[in-house]
Amino acid sequence: MATNIGMMDGAYFVGRNEILAWVNATLQLDLSRVEEAASGAVQCQMMDMVHPGVVPMHKVNFDAKTEYDMIQNYKVLQDVFNKLKISKHVEVNKLIKGRPLDNLEFLQWLKRYCDSVNGGIMNENYNPVARRTKGGREKTVRTSQKNPKSLQTSNSFNSSVCDGNGIVSNKIPGTKQGKPAGEAPTADSSAQIRGLTNEITELKLSVDLLENERDFYFAKLRDIEILCQTPQLENLPMAVAIKKILYSADVKEPAAIAEARDVVVVGETESII
């Protein structure tokens, strides 16, 4: 069972669209952004699904809006982790701020964990809506179940009009008799629309993948920068050289690489002397 998952694990390369689809399908929700799970309620219910009876769902607030209410949800989640001996550090202060990258990474880890428990198979006997409404403290969570709109009829759409000859006819306002309200699209235009729609979908997926990859490597560079800024390392030749490359104005600037190499060589020479 995977609890300690390294940053290079394939779990962290799962895109946000796939994560959202997994959350919505599993819990019958209708989230459109990963930061909508910042309150911690989604994570609590995921643990409730894979470990029935462990999560006190009556303490989970699905309508949490304030940071205080969100923190209470994460306290419930942390208690569950402690019961299950899951050594996962939850950065609550970052998650409740609603930052997309932090929430995406946590949901990526959560999916990897849930898959390791149930093999990626959803529990068909688990009723997420019932667990939220009966066990949770929320009644207005956004679900994927839409209420059908009631059909309404109006006499304005079918009025009887009497002409000068006493003949009664039914007319629909805004349309002319004998002519269709709109022309059906041709086969060529329909095919073109489908083709453009598929192309837009593919482009959106590509953008999501690129954004996820960009965010991932930016986070790694930020970790390296923080490491090089620690008092114990910031004056070491290697740390100085790395910062010169990180802070160079041009990523392809050969002078920055050469200067960084010189710093390392000089540092090694001084250490030998």
Disulfide bonds with the S-S distance in Angstrom:
none
